[in-house]
Amino acid sequence: MRVTKALADSQRVRILLLLEGGELCVCQIVAVLSLAPSTISKHLSILEDADLIVGRKEGRWAYFRLASGRPGAFTMPIRKWISQALDTDPVILQDRKKLKRVTSCAPAVLRQRQRKAS
């Protein structure tokens, strides 16, 4: 049921698809989705509770990646199906473009820009 709940929100699905490319800092996810950090944090918590992603802290910053191992193996078919089903979705394609721009900038610089903007 936790997996179903996690996948019932389009923002969480977008986060999962962003993480297909590898680990991301929360600030990078915020920059791509243009949502408040608190909103992103709640979505990440639900995804982590469903064993779809795992997080780690590095100082003040949090990073997330897709789950691997046993939890990842359980959800891999679901993630693969979602990825294939949404491969040409305009929102997902736009997210991928934004992600390329965001990841070309160092996370520390990105965080500094976000602090100035708020």
trRosetta pair geometry for C-beta under 8 A, 3 or more apart (Angstrom, degrees):
i j d omega theta_ij theta_ji phi_ij phi_ji
1 4 5.5 -54 -150 38 38 114
1 5 6.2 40 152 -20 69 104
2 5 5.7 -52 -148 37 32 112
2 6 6.2 34 153 -22 65 107
2 46 8.0 -170 -170 -174 85 71
2 49 5.7 -126 -162 124 129 90
2 50 4.0 -174 136 -103 97 77
2 51 7.5 79 102 11 132 83
3 6 5.6 -54 -147 36 31 113
3 7 6.2 15 159 -7 66 111
3 50 4.7 132 -86 -169 50 118
3 51 7.6 -44 -76 53 95 86
3 52 6.8 126 -122 -58 82 108
3 75 6.3 -166 -125 -107 131 110
3 78 6.7 79 173 76 131 178
4 7 6.2 -66 -145 45 26 100
4 8 6.3 42 153 -43 63 106
5 8 5.6 -50 -151 13 30 121
5 46 6.7 -115 121 -170 103 115
5 50 6.9 -163 65 -77 89 126
6 9 7.5 -76 -179 28 32 97
6 12 5.6 -145 178 155 67 151
6 46 5.1 168 -107 141 81 95
6 47 5.2 114 -155 -99 124 53
6 49 7.4 -178 -73 69 118 86
6 50 3.8 -84 -27 -7 146 160
6 52 5.7 180 137 -6 157 141
7 12 6.7 -130 -101 100 29 119
7 13 6.1 68 -148 -78 67 94
7 16 7.9 -5 -104 -15 82 154
7 50 7.9 -175 -24 162 79 168
7 78 7.1 -100 -72 168 155 127
7 82 7.2 -128 -141 -83 121 142
8 12 7.8 33 54 47 48 132
9 12 4.4 75 76 9 101 108
9 13 7.0 -173 92 -9 52 84
9 43 7.0 -131 100 -123 142 101
9 46 7.7 54 25 95 136 155
10 13 5.5 -52 -147 36 38 114
10 14 6.3 43 152 -23 67 102
10 91 7.9 10 172 111 122 160
11 14 5.5 -51 -151 34 33 114
11 15 6.6 37 149 -21 64 101
11 33 6.5 77 -149 -155 96 140
11 35 6.8 52 -146 -49 136 159
11 39 7.7 -55 162 152 162 109
11 43 5.5 -96 116 -107 111 149
12 15 5.5 -46 -150 31 37 114
12 16 6.6 42 150 -21 64 100
12 43 4.9 -161 -86 -162 82 103
12 46 6.3 -67 -105 87 141 120
12 47 5.6 177 -157 -66 107 105
13 16 5.6 -49 -152 32 35 114
13 17 6.5 30 152 -15 65 106
13 82 6.2 -140 -151 -169 105 136
13 86 7.3 133 154 -36 122 165
14 17 5.8 -58 -150 39 32 109
14 18 6.4 37 151 -23 65 103
14 33 6.3 121 114 -100 136 112
14 91 7.0 -75 -99 136 120 113
14 92 6.9 -152 -119 -98 79 73
14 95 5.7 -168 -162 -93 104 160
15 18 5.6 -52 -150 32 33 114
15 19 6.5 28 154 -17 65 107
15 29 6.1 31 -125 -149 95 127
15 33 7.3 -22 -73 -55 82 143
15 40 7.6 142 -95 -148 131 83
15 43 5.9 150 -20 136 153 127
15 44 7.0 -142 -177 -82 157 71
15 47 6.4 -113 97 -49 133 158
15 53 7.7 -57 133 -45 112 153
16 19 5.9 -63 -153 37 30 109
16 20 7.4 52 146 -43 61 86
16 47 6.8 -171 -69 -133 90 134
16 52 6.2 -52 -104 159 114 130
16 53 7.3 -137 -104 -54 72 111
16 66 7.3 74 -154 -99 73 98
16 79 6.4 -138 172 -126 125 97
16 82 6.8 23 102 103 137 149
17 20 5.7 -22 -162 -9 42 117
17 82 7.2 -124 -70 128 98 109
17 83 6.3 152 -115 -104 90 76
17 86 6.6 -82 -88 91 148 134
17 92 5.7 -53 136 -138 162 110
17 95 6.9 82 97 96 117 146
18 21 7.0 -56 174 23 46 104
18 24 6.3 -23 137 -11 109 159
18 29 6.3 132 104 -113 157 85
18 32 6.1 140 -115 88 141 162
18 95 6.2 -99 -78 160 96 123
18 99 5.8 179 -139 -92 93 138
19 22 7.3 -120 -169 77 54 15
19 23 7.4 19 -146 -104 87 28
19 24 6.2 -115 -98 10 72 111
19 53 6.2 -76 -152 -110 177 118
19 64 6.3 -66 -105 117 131 95
19 65 5.9 154 -166 -146 112 38
19 66 5.0 145 130 -48 117 82
20 66 6.9 48 -92 -41 43 137
20 79 7.8 162 -91 172 99 114
20 83 6.3 106 -92 -110 150 129
21 24 7.8 61 74 -54 97 108
21 99 6.8 138 26 148 154 143
21 103 7.9 -98 121 -52 142 163
22 65 6.6 -34 -179 -122 45 107
23 63 5.2 32 175 168 113 114
23 64 6.7 171 -147 86 72 30
23 65 4.0 -45 -88 -70 79 108
24 28 4.5 -119 -172 77 103 130
24 29 5.5 113 121 -50 131 89
24 63 6.8 175 89 -152 27 75
24 64 6.2 -21 61 60 75 79
24 65 7.6 139 13 -80 61 61
24 103 7.8 -85 -115 -88 96 106
25 28 4.8 100 59 -2 78 101
25 29 7.5 -148 95 -2 45 83
25 61 5.8 -27 -145 178 112 121
25 62 7.2 120 -155 80 63 47
25 63 5.4 -44 -94 -97 55 78
25 107 4.5 82 8 -130 159 137
25 110 7.7 141 78 74 133 135
25 111 7.8 -71 139 -58 144 107
26 29 5.6 -56 -153 37 39 111
26 30 6.2 44 149 -23 70 104
26 37 6.6 68 147 -144 119 93
26 40 6.0 134 -166 121 93 132
26 41 7.0 25 -148 -79 139 76
26 44 7.0 -61 -110 -41 103 160
26 61 7.1 -163 26 -165 98 74
26 62 4.9 41 -25 71 121 96
26 63 7.5 -118 -23 -84 71 32
26 64 7.1 77 -71 -5 72 107
27 30 5.5 -49 -146 35 34 117
27 31 6.4 37 153 -22 64 104
27 37 7.9 -16 -95 -103 58 111
27 61 7.3 -50 -9 -138 111 109
27 107 5.8 119 63 -158 126 89
27 110 5.1 136 135 114 122 113
27 111 4.8 -74 -111 -81 164 79
27 114 5.9 -144 -149 0 105 153
28 31 5.7 -51 -148 33 32 113
28 32 6.5 27 155 -15 64 105
28 99 7.5 62 168 -137 106 76
28 102 5.1 124 -150 146 83 126
28 103 6.5 47 -144 -77 134 72
28 107 6.4 -65 -47 -106 102 94
28 110 6.5 41 -80 126 65 167
29 32 6.0 -57 -148 37 31 107
29 33 6.1 3 165 5 68 114
29 40 5.4 137 110 -155 115 135
29 44 7.6 108 92 -67 168 117
29 64 7.5 10 -38 43 143 122
30 33 6.6 -72 -138 51 21 91
30 34 7.7 79 168 -88 55 17
30 35 6.5 -114 -136 65 63 66
30 36 7.7 -32 -138 161 107 13
30 37 5.4 -17 -98 -86 140 70
30 40 5.2 -96 -80 -23 78 159
30 114 6.7 55 105 -122 135 148
31 34 7.5 13 -175 -68 24 56
31 98 7.3 -174 127 162 83 109
31 102 4.6 146 101 -122 132 128
31 110 6.0 -67 -51 -166 148 122
31 114 7.1 -104 -74 -73 93 118
32 95 5.7 64 171 -154 117 79
32 98 4.6 133 -134 113 77 122
32 99 5.2 16 -104 -76 136 73
32 102 5.5 -84 -62 -13 87 157
33 40 6.7 145 61 -91 137 107
33 95 7.4 14 -80 -121 68 107
35 39 4.4 -99 160 83 116 131
35 40 5.5 141 89 -52 112 87
36 39 4.5 94 61 3 85 104
36 40 7.1 -155 93 -3 45 85
37 40 5.6 -55 -146 39 35 112
37 41 6.1 41 154 -26 67 106
38 41 5.5 -50 -146 33 31 118
38 42 6.6 35 154 -20 63 101
39 42 5.9 -52 -153 32 32 110
39 43 6.6 30 150 -15 64 105
40 43 5.7 -57 -151 39 33 111
40 44 6.2 33 152 -20 68 107
41 44 5.7 -54 -145 37 29 111
41 45 6.4 35 153 -24 63 105
42 45 5.6 -52 -150 31 31 115
42 46 6.7 29 153 -16 63 103
43 46 5.9 -56 -153 35 33 109
43 47 6.4 29 152 -15 67 108
44 47 5.7 -56 -146 40 33 111
44 48 6.0 33 155 -20 67 108
44 53 6.9 -79 -153 82 75 143
44 55 6.7 69 166 -68 121 134
44 62 7.8 113 137 126 162 135
44 64 5.8 -128 -143 -70 120 157
45 48 5.8 -55 -144 38 28 110
45 49 6.2 32 154 -22 63 107
46 49 5.6 -52 -146 34 30 114
46 50 6.6 22 155 -12 62 108
47 50 5.9 -63 -152 41 30 107
47 52 4.7 -82 -171 66 81 116
47 53 4.6 29 132 18 114 115
47 64 7.9 66 92 -171 130 144
48 51 7.6 39 -179 -77 36 26
48 52 7.4 -96 -77 51 23 72
48 53 5.4 -64 -81 77 65 86
48 54 6.7 100 -129 -107 92 32
48 55 5.9 -39 -97 -7 138 107
48 64 7.6 -105 -71 -128 106 118
50 75 7.8 94 138 -90 96 145
51 67 5.4 52 168 -89 66 172
51 71 3.6 -121 175 -157 120 131
51 72 7.9 -126 155 -52 92 46
51 74 7.2 27 109 62 132 126
51 75 6.7 174 105 -24 90 133
52 66 7.1 -59 161 -143 65 70
52 67 5.8 -163 165 3 15 117
52 71 7.8 -120 -65 153 23 111
52 75 5.5 -147 -108 167 72 170
52 79 7.4 146 -151 -74 98 114
53 64 5.0 23 167 -178 130 111
53 65 6.6 162 -156 84 85 29
53 66 5.9 -68 -106 -113 70 33
53 67 5.7 -132 -98 -36 13 83
54 64 7.0 165 84 -148 35 67
54 65 6.2 -19 60 63 81 78
54 66 7.9 24 17 122 80 18
54 67 5.2 106 -26 -98 95 72
54 68 7.8 -69 8 17 131 70
55 62 5.6 0 -173 -176 122 104
55 63 6.6 153 -154 81 68 44
55 64 4.7 -32 -96 -93 81 80
56 62 7.3 161 82 -153 35 61
56 63 5.4 -18 61 62 84 95
56 64 7.9 167 18 -83 63 39
57 61 7.2 147 -158 82 60 42
57 62 5.5 -34 -100 -98 67 71
57 63 7.8 167 -94 19 19 76
58 61 5.3 -23 68 70 84 94
58 62 7.8 160 22 -93 70 23
58 63 6.3 26 1 -7 112 116
61 107 7.1 83 -154 146 156 137
61 111 7.5 -86 -97 -80 120 148
65 68 8.0 -14 120 -19 112 99
66 72 6.4 90 142 -123 90 113
66 79 7.0 77 -146 -138 133 162
67 71 4.4 -59 158 101 142 111
67 72 4.1 -163 113 -70 76 83
67 75 6.6 68 62 42 120 130
68 71 7.8 58 73 66 17 81
68 72 4.0 -24 -120 1 22 161
68 73 8.0 52 -174 -36 47 72
69 72 5.6 96 45 21 48 105
69 73 6.9 -85 125 -10 29 98
70 73 5.7 -54 -143 32 28 112
70 74 6.6 31 158 -22 62 104
71 74 5.7 -56 -155 31 34 114
71 75 6.6 5 159 2 67 110
72 75 6.3 -71 -145 49 30 94
72 76 6.0 56 154 -57 68 94
73 76 5.6 -27 -143 -6 30 122
75 78 5.1 -59 -165 44 66 115
75 79 5.6 66 139 -24 88 104
76 79 5.7 -58 -141 40 31 109
76 80 6.1 32 160 -22 67 107
77 80 5.7 -54 -144 36 30 112
77 81 6.3 31 157 -20 64 106
78 81 5.9 -56 -151 35 29 111
78 82 6.4 27 153 -16 64 107
79 82 5.8 -55 -147 37 31 110
79 83 6.2 33 155 -21 65 108
80 83 5.7 -56 -148 36 29 113
80 84 6.3 24 157 -14 65 108
81 84 6.0 -59 -148 40 28 106
81 85 6.0 25 157 -19 66 113
82 85 5.8 -59 -141 39 27 110
82 86 6.0 -4 169 7 65 115
83 86 6.6 -75 -141 50 19 90
83 87 6.5 52 155 -70 60 86
84 87 5.7 -17 -150 -29 31 118
86 89 4.3 -31 -163 -4 78 131
86 92 4.9 118 151 -35 106 157
87 92 7.3 -109 -134 102 11 145
88 92 7.9 75 81 65 9 118
88 93 7.0 11 -159 -51 37 121
89 92 4.2 72 72 13 103 110
89 93 6.7 -175 85 -12 50 85
90 93 5.6 -55 -143 37 31 112
90 94 6.3 31 157 -19 65 105
91 94 5.8 -56 -151 37 30 111
91 95 6.4 35 149 -22 64 104
92 95 5.4 -48 -148 33 34 116
92 96 6.6 37 152 -21 64 102
93 96 5.8 -51 -152 32 32 113
93 97 6.8 35 149 -19 63 102
94 97 5.6 -51 -152 33 36 113
94 98 6.4 34 152 -16 67 105
95 98 5.7 -57 -148 40 32 111
95 99 6.1 36 153 -26 66 107
96 99 5.5 -50 -144 32 31 115
96 100 6.8 38 154 -23 61 98
97 100 6.0 -52 -159 27 32 111
97 101 7.0 25 149 -11 63 104
98 101 5.8 -59 -157 39 37 109
98 102 6.0 33 150 -19 72 111
99 102 5.5 -55 -140 41 33 112
99 103 5.9 23 164 -13 69 110
100 103 6.3 -59 -139 42 23 101
100 104 6.5 30 156 -29 59 106
101 104 5.9 -56 -155 25 29 114
101 105 7.4 17 152 -10 60 105
102 105 6.3 -69 -166 36 35 104
102 110 6.7 60 -163 -114 81 142
105 109 5.2 -114 175 83 98 120
105 110 5.1 117 112 -61 119 96
106 109 4.6 87 64 7 89 104
106 110 6.9 -158 92 -7 45 88
107 110 5.3 -57 -144 39 35 115
107 111 6.1 39 157 -23 69 103
108 111 5.8 -50 -147 33 29 112
108 112 6.5 32 152 -20 61 105
109 112 5.6 -54 -151 34 32 114
109 113 6.5 34 151 -19 65 104
110 113 5.7 -54 -152 35 32 112
110 114 6.4 30 152 -18 65 106
111 114 5.7 -56 -149 37 32 111
111 115 6.4 34 153 -22 66 103
112 115 5.8 -51 -149 32 31 112
112 116 6.6 29 153 -17 63 106
113 116 5.8 -58 -151 37 31 110
113 117 6.3 29 154 -20 66 110
114 117 5.7 -56 -145 37 32 112
114 118 6.5 24 160 -18 65 108
115 118 6.3 -63 -149 35 28 104
